[in-house]
Amino acid sequence: MTSTTRPPAQQGSPPSSDDRATRRKGTIVFLALSFGGTWLWLLFASAVLGLSGLHPLLQLPAFCAPGIAAFVVRRWVTKEGFADAGLRLRLRAAWRCYVAAWVGPPLLAWSTLALAAALGVWHPDLSGPGGILPGGDELLSLIAMMLIALVLTPVYLGEEFGWTGYLRPRLFGGALVPSSIATGLIWAVWHYPLAFTGYVEFSDLALGLLVWTVSFQLQEILLLWLYKCSGSIWVAGLAHAGNNMVLFLILGTYLGDEDGGIGTIWPMALLAVPMAMICLCLCLWLVARRALGADTTDDRY
């Protein structure tokens, strides 16, 4: 999808005052539609329809709202079109990024379980059901979850099309560090009502929301890296689907409460450790590339 109503600015040239005003207007409308649409729907679905936060009919409209908001803003508010939206699949050029996005969530889950076992907060057998090395049935379940994540990527693309693809480049002039931190914080706050609808439960609400926010910050860094390395928002969408359909389901099964959900704070805190280590490695890699003279500031996606 492209638009010819507004030619893109020349790469590297400073935006005009009209461009800045248009972007500011688009950002405000996007946030209003994303938060307003999602939060009003969650309130209606929970209070009027009586849907649980785990019900797909509650989740689907809520999680699609940022993508719908970004589409509306691009098409009718700023009329900037979709040339920079990263909608091309780029399968041949970015296949390594797709592989990383697909296998990353189960690897993160295994790393978190291994850390929990090393710290003595989880006591598995070496292998078999409930073990740190999965048995045959568990491997089949894992493969099924990964295939489901692949199929559901278009659903989770809505969030990435909105947050990572649209909002992030329009905050702080697209500067990577402040824009990714701000996007992660906004993304986390957007999720907060889910803590009151049964989607996630915390024994200590304030501490739980804090840990959840840190988790979103780290996830945004990883999703942004996948997006910029691939040039396709579909890669970030696949990783997001894997987070929800593989990573958190595994952690909920082995480290969550008796109902199979992450009902305590420490599983998310444990997950933050391997994610933070990956983010640190990415930062060191970027610093090394800059030291070697490689271009790491291109934000053309």
Secondary structure, 3 states (H helix, E strand, C coil): CCCCCCCCCCCCCCCCHHHHHHHHHHHHHHHHHHHHHHHHHHHHHHHHCCCCCCCHHHHHHHHHHHHHHHHHHHHHHCCCCCCCCCCCCCCCCCHHHHHHHHHHHHHHHHHHHHHHHHCCCCCCCCECCCCCECCHHHHHHHHHHHHHHHHCHHHHHHHHHHHHHHHHHHCHHHCHHHHHHHHHHHHHHHHHHHHHCCCCCCCCHHHHHHHHHHHHHHHHHHHHHHHHHHCCHHHHHHHHHHHHHHHHHHHHHHHCCCCCCCCCCHHHHHHHHHHHHHHHHHHHHHHHHHHCCCCCCCCCC
